[in-house]
Amino acid sequence: MTDASTARFPAASLALAMVIAGTVGAFATESGLHPVAVVFWRCVFGALFLFVWCLLRGYLPDRTLSPSRLALAALAGVCMVLSWTAFFAGFAMTSIATTTIVYHVQPFFVVLIGVIFLKERISLDQLLWMLGAFLGVVLASGLVFAHGHADANWAPGIALTLGGAMLYAVTTILAKGLGQQRAEITVLCQTVVGVVMLAPFADVGQHIAPASWGWLLGIGVLHTGVAYVLMNSAFPRLTTPVIGVITFIYPVVAIIVDWAIYGHPLGLAQAAGMALIALATLGVRLGWRFPRSRVSTV
């Protein structure tokens, strides 16, 4: 994993990052720990990996870090950690595939926050794509045409996942205020905040099986370290359309993992919901416009 290889093959680097990210649900499930504990150890191992990475790459010490930037990064870290916790809790309450699909409405929450709190304007096309995405969430949630597989935890799990997506959107908006700060430094700050924030609640002294340590180490190093480095190295070298298409490798891998390992096939309604979310996300990112009828005047 070098800058040279990412520069030569940025699309492949991003695709690999998405494949890695798509397996996080299996790692979290197989660890057998409570979501709070999983996120705590993710932050521990992720912070250690990113600290060593940034040190070796010469990104530390970062003399551009100011108290205001640290405070903003810390606030973003709180939102990110809560988002991860809600995301992992959703796996146990619904399924890996469903949680991952629903979680991918984050971009639309970013738009909503911008409209409501930042007074940004929204076009009719963006509004229509947004409505389509949330219709996709209804279908992808499994609450419609559930065929009996949705238990009492299913609806709260969907609500928790949507809350996690909202928090991730807030994190995205806060991160914009950090300017040109390296993404690795930002994520390092966020994981350190996570360690401090969750330590009192993670039951650090509990016995953890040796096999679980492997899954936790994987979440920290692979999903929080390697995947983030690959993503943030590839983003500046790719166009928005390419990024938009490649990022959907993530939910596809999650669906395959959920089906192959846990025997959770995707229903027809859920597949239609995922397709609708994917189409709407691409529509917003690429600025696709709906055809409008023209009224001729005499």
N, C-alpha and C positions, 0 to 999 in steps of 0.2 A: 504494500500500500504506500505508494510514493506520489509526490506531486507530478512527476514526469509521466507516470502511467495514467493518472487521472486527466492530465492535460491532453494526452494522446487519445484516450478513450473515455471521455466524460460520460457519454450515454451508457456505456457498459458499467462504469463505476456507480452511476445512479441506479441502474437496474439491479446491480448486486446489493446495494444498500436497501432497496425495496424488498428484495427477496429475504434478506436478513430480518428486516422489520416485520415481515409477514409471519415470521415464526415466533414472535414474542409471546403470543397467547399460549402456545404449547409450553414454552419455557416457564411462564408464570404458573400455569396449571400443574405441570409436573413437579414444581418445587414443593407443592403441598402446603405452602405457608399462607397466612392471612395477607390480603393485598397491602396493608400498611407495612408489614414486615418485608414483603417483596420489594416495594418501592424504596424502603430504607436501604436495603442491601444493594439495590440497583444504584442508588445515589453513592453509596460507599465505594463500590467497585468502579462505577463510572467516573467518579471524581479522581480516584487514584490513577486510572488509565489516562484521563485527560490531562492531569497534572504532569505526568511523565511525558506524554506526547508533546504538550506545549513547551515543556522544559527542553526537550531534545530538539524541537523545531525552532527554538529561539524566540518563542512568543512570550515567554516569561523571563524577567519581570516585564509587565505591561505598564509602561509609564503613562499611557493615555487614560488609565483608570482614575477617575475622580470620585469623591464621595457621592456626588449626585448620580453618576453612572452606576456605582456599586449599589446604591439604594434602589435604583430602577431595576437593575439585574436581580437584586434580592426579591423585590416585589414580583417580578416575572417568575422567579424561582418558586415562590409560594404557590402561584397559580399553576405552574407546570407540575409541581409535586402533587397537588390536589387533583389535577387532571389525570395524571398517571394512576393515582389511587382509585379514582372513579372508573377509569378504563379497565383496570385489572379486576375490580369488583364486578364489573359487567360480565366478564368471562364466565364467572361461576353462576351468575343469576340468569343468563341467557345462553349464549354460545359464542365461541370465538369468532365465527363467521358473522353472526348477527351484530355483535358488539363492534367489530371492525368496520363493517359497512356503515352502520349508523354514525359511528365516530367520524366518518369522513365527510360530514356536513360542516366541518369547521370553517371552510372558506365563506360559507353563507352567514355564519355568525359574525365573522369579521366585517362583512358588508353591513349587517344589521347594527352592530356596535358603532360603526362609522356614521350611519344615518342618524341613529338616536342620540348619541353622545357627542360626536364630532361634527354634527350638522353637515355631513357630506351628502351630495345629491345622488339619487339613484334613478337610473333610466327605466323606462317601461320594460325594455328587454331584460334588464337585470332582475326586475321584480318578477317577471314571468318565469325566468329560469329558477329563481328562488322558490317560487310556488311549486314548480316541478320537482325540485330537489326534496322539498318537505313532503310532497306526495310520495316520492320515492322512499322516504324514511318510514312513512306509514306502511307501505308494502313490505319493505325490507325488515321491519321490526318483527314480523311474524305474528303480530296481533290480529292481522287480517288473514283469513284462510289458514289458520294455524294448524288445522287437522289434529288437534288434541295434544300437540307437543309443548304448548305454552302453559306453564304452571303458574302458581300464585306469585312467584318471584319475577316472572317475565316482564310485566309492565314496570315495576320499580327498577328493574335492571336497565330497561330502555331509557327511563327517565334519568337514571344515574349516568348512563353513557352520554346522553345529550348534555347533561350538566358538565361532564368532563370535556366534551367538545367545545362548549361555551368557554370554559376556563382556558382551553388551549388557544382559542381565538383571542382572548384577552392577553395571553402570553405573547402571541404574535404581534399584537398592536403595541404592547409595551416594548418589545424588542426593537421595533422601528425607531424608538427614541434613543437607541444606543449608537446610532450612526454607523460608522465604518468599523466598529469594534469587531474583532475576529469572532466568528460564531463559536469556535472552540473555547475561547475565553468566557463567552457568555454562558455556555452550557456548563462549564466548570464552576462558575459562580452559582448557577442554579442547583447543581448537584450538591455543592457544599451547603447551601441553604437547606436542601432536603435532608441531609444528614443531621443537621442541628435541629431542624423542625420536627422530625419524626422519631428521633432517639428516645424521647420519653414514652412513646406509644408503641414502639416496635417489639417490646419484650425481648431485648437484646440477649438476655441471659438464658433464653429457652434453648432446649436441646434441638439441634438441627441435624438431620441425617446426612451422612457423607455425600450421598447422591444429590441431595438438595443443594449442597454447596456448589456443585457443578452447574446446575441450572441457574442459580443466582449469579455466579461468576459470568456465565454466558450473557445474561441480561445486562449486567453492568459493562462488560468489555465489548461484546458484540453489538448489542442493540443500542447502548448509550454511547459507546466510544467509537468503534469502527464504523458503524452505520452513519453516525452524525458527521464524522470526518469525511467519509466518502460523499455524503449528500452535499455538504457545504463546500467541498472542493469542486464538485461538478456543476452546481447551480450557476456560477458566473459564466461558465463556458457553454451553456445550452440555452436555446431559445425557449420562450414560454410554451409554445405548442408541444415541443419535445418533452419538456418537464411535465406538462399536464397529462400527456399520454403515459409516460413511464411510471408516474406515481401510482397509477392504478394497478401496477404489478403487486403492490402491497396487499390490498384486499383480496386479489385473486389468489395469492399464495396462502393467505389466511383461510380462505374458503376451502382450498385443496387440503390443507393441514387438518382442518376441522372435520372434513369428510373422511380422509384417509386414516387418521389416528383415532378419532372419537366417534366416527360413524354418524355424523350429523350432515346429511345431504341438504343442499339448498333447495327449498321449494320453488315452484314456478313463480309465485307472487314475490318471494324474496329476490329471485334472480331479476325479475322485472324491475323491482325497486332499486337494486344495485345499478342496473343499466340506466335507469332514469337519473339517479344521483350522478353517475359518471358523465352522462350527456349534459346535464345541467351545469356541472362543474366546468367542463370543457367550454360550454357556451359562455359562461361568465368570464373565464380566464382568457378566452380568445376573442371575446367581443362579438359573438355571433348575434345577428339581428333577425327577428321574426319578420316574415314578409307582411307588408301592409297593402291593403287594397287602395288603389288611387281613384279618387273621384274626379272625373273629368268635368270641366265647366264649359258651357257653351257661350 
